[in-house]
Amino acid sequence: MATRTKTLRSILRFCDLNNRGIVSNYAQLRVLIDRHGFPPGHMLSPNARFWYEDEVAAWLNSRPLYDGTTRPPLAGGAAKRAAREPVAPYRIKAAKH
């Protein structure tokens, strides 16, 4: 008689993602899902979401590594501000005594 072994997949909740340093808040998690291909997870109940550990590991392994020698690209408003022409500093008038 052949025996079958079933491998159970580990699940992660938001607090596990937070403890591992993957996300720090729900807003950041939403940005990762919407803009950076982070797995959306699975609903355990209407208000409880979980992720399979192997899916999160695959996403992490697909991300480029930062080697510390080049500056990562700016995102959002920071990119727009950097693209603008530099603004001349304000002149402060000396107070009259």
NORVENBEL-V777631 format. One line per field, one symbol per residue. psi: psi as a letter, one per 40 degrees, with the letter a starting at -180 (. if undefined). Layout:
BEGIN
psi=???
END
This chain:
BEGIN
psi=hihhhhhhhiihiddddddeedieidddddddddeeeiheaihdidehiiihdddddddddeiiiheedihiiiibddddddeiiihiiihhihih.
END
